[in-house]
């Protein structure tokens, strides 16, 4: 009886320790690499298949994008409607994250960096900056919940 009691108490202590220590989790290098890799993946997809395809894959259903001279575009449906209303075949958009940070929970983070927009006909280059806030979904994929960019680097 005493052995069962000691085993039960030990098990409870181990479980309590594990639950408390998991509350103090800090973001790991693999979390930061994961969010950076996701950002780079969507940039590569944009280069290969166009911005619209990349953004439609990138955004979470609750995503928001901030665009110049208009209110925030909220939700996947509205973002999709905006993207598909304009062809992306005349330019190539790519971006490069310069910094990434993931919350201690491992489920929320952000990246920021620079983007390049190249007109395919004239080869004119425009550059700017961007910030994306990411949420890790139930499948472990990083999806954008907020994305915005600013023109003006070049």
C-alpha positions as CSV (number, residue, x, y, z in Angstrom):
1,X,0.0,0.0,0.0
2,X,2.8,2.4,0.9
3,X,4.6,1.6,-2.4
4,X,1.5,2.4,-4.4
5,X,1.0,5.7,-2.5
6,X,4.7,6.7,-3.0
7,X,4.4,5.8,-6.7
8,X,1.2,7.9,-7.1
9,X,2.8,10.9,-5.3
10,X,5.9,10.6,-7.5
11,X,3.8,10.4,-10.6
12,X,1.8,13.5,-9.6
13,X,5.0,15.4,-8.8
14,X,6.5,14.5,-12.2
15,X,3.3,15.6,-14.0
16,X,3.1,18.8,-12.0
17,X,6.8,19.6,-12.8
18,X,6.3,18.9,-16.5
19,X,3.2,21.1,-16.7
20,X,4.8,24.0,-14.8
21,X,8.1,23.8,-16.8
22,X,6.2,23.8,-20.1
23,X,4.6,27.1,-19.1
24,X,8.1,28.7,-19.0
25,X,9.1,27.4,-22.5
26,X,11.3,29.7,-24.4
27,X,11.3,29.9,-28.2
28,X,14.0,27.7,-29.7
29,X,16.3,28.2,-32.6
30,X,14.2,25.7,-34.5
31,X,11.1,27.8,-33.9
32,X,12.9,30.9,-35.4
33,X,14.2,28.8,-38.3
34,X,10.7,27.4,-38.9
35,X,9.1,30.8,-39.2
36,X,12.0,32.1,-41.4
37,X,11.8,29.1,-43.6
38,X,8.0,29.6,-44.0
39,X,8.5,33.2,-45.0
40,X,11.2,32.2,-47.5
41,X,9.0,29.4,-48.9
42,X,6.1,31.8,-49.7
43,X,8.6,34.2,-51.3
44,X,9.9,31.4,-53.5
45,X,6.3,30.4,-54.3
46,X,5.6,34.0,-55.3
47,X,8.6,33.9,-57.7
48,X,7.5,30.6,-59.2
49,X,3.7,30.9,-59.4
50,X,2.9,34.6,-58.7
51,X,2.1,36.7,-55.7
52,X,-1.6,35.8,-55.7
53,X,-0.9,32.0,-55.4
54,X,1.7,32.7,-52.7
55,X,-0.5,35.0,-50.7
56,X,-3.5,32.7,-50.9
57,X,-1.5,29.9,-49.5
58,X,0.2,32.1,-46.9
59,X,-2.8,33.7,-45.2
60,X,-4.7,32.2,-42.3
61,X,-8.5,32.3,-42.5
62,X,-8.4,35.2,-40.0
63,X,-5.7,37.0,-41.9
64,X,-5.6,40.8,-42.4
65,X,-3.6,42.7,-44.9
66,X,-2.9,46.4,-44.8
67,X,-2.9,48.2,-48.2
68,X,-2.2,51.8,-49.2
69,X,-5.2,54.1,-49.3
70,X,-7.8,51.7,-48.0
71,X,-9.0,50.2,-44.8
72,X,-7.6,46.9,-43.6
73,X,-8.7,43.9,-45.7
74,X,-9.9,41.4,-43.1
75,X,-10.4,37.6,-43.6
76,X,-9.3,35.1,-46.2
77,X,-12.4,35.6,-48.4
78,X,-11.9,39.4,-48.6
79,X,-8.1,39.0,-49.2
80,X,-8.8,36.4,-51.9
81,X,-11.3,38.7,-53.6
82,X,-8.8,41.6,-53.6
83,X,-6.0,39.4,-54.9
84,X,-8.0,37.8,-57.7
85,X,-9.4,41.1,-58.9
86,X,-5.9,42.1,-60.2
87,X,-3.6,40.0,-62.3
88,X,-0.1,39.4,-61.0
89,X,1.4,38.3,-64.3
90,X,3.1,41.6,-65.2
91,X,5.5,41.6,-62.2
92,X,7.5,39.4,-59.9
93,X,7.4,39.9,-56.1
94,X,10.0,38.4,-53.8
95,X,11.0,39.2,-50.3
96,X,13.8,38.3,-47.8
97,X,13.3,38.1,-44.1
98,X,15.9,40.1,-42.2
99,X,14.7,39.2,-38.7
100,X,12.3,36.7,-37.1
101,X,11.1,36.3,-33.5
102,X,8.8,33.6,-32.0
103,X,6.9,34.0,-28.8
104,X,7.8,31.7,-25.9
105,X,4.6,29.7,-26.6
106,X,6.0,28.8,-30.0
107,X,2.7,29.5,-31.7
108,X,3.0,33.2,-32.6
109,X,5.8,35.2,-34.2
110,X,6.8,37.8,-36.7
111,X,9.2,38.5,-39.5
112,X,10.3,41.7,-41.2
113,X,12.5,42.3,-44.1
114,X,12.8,43.8,-47.6
115,X,10.9,43.0,-50.8
116,X,11.6,43.5,-54.5
117,X,9.0,44.1,-57.1
118,X,10.2,43.7,-60.7
119,X,8.1,44.8,-63.7
120,X,8.5,42.0,-66.2
121,X,8.2,44.3,-69.3
122,X,10.4,47.2,-68.2
123,X,12.6,45.4,-65.7
124,X,12.0,48.4,-63.4
125,X,12.8,47.5,-59.8
126,X,10.9,48.8,-56.8
127,X,12.0,47.9,-53.3
128,X,10.4,48.3,-49.9
129,X,10.0,46.8,-46.4
130,X,7.4,44.4,-45.0
131,X,6.3,43.0,-41.7
132,X,4.3,39.7,-41.3
133,X,2.8,38.4,-38.1
134,X,2.5,34.6,-38.1
135,X,0.3,32.1,-36.2
136,X,1.2,28.4,-36.1
137,X,-2.0,26.4,-37.0
138,X,-3.1,23.1,-35.6
139,X,-1.2,21.3,-38.4
140,X,2.0,23.0,-37.4
141,X,2.1,25.4,-40.4
142,X,3.0,29.0,-40.1
143,X,0.2,31.2,-41.6
144,X,0.1,35.0,-41.8
145,X,-2.5,36.7,-39.6
146,X,-1.3,40.2,-40.5
147,X,0.8,41.4,-43.4
148,X,1.8,44.9,-44.5
149,X,4.5,46.5,-46.7
150,X,5.9,49.9,-47.3
151,X,7.3,51.3,-50.5
152,X,10.3,53.5,-50.8
153,X,13.6,51.8,-50.5
154,X,14.2,52.2,-54.2
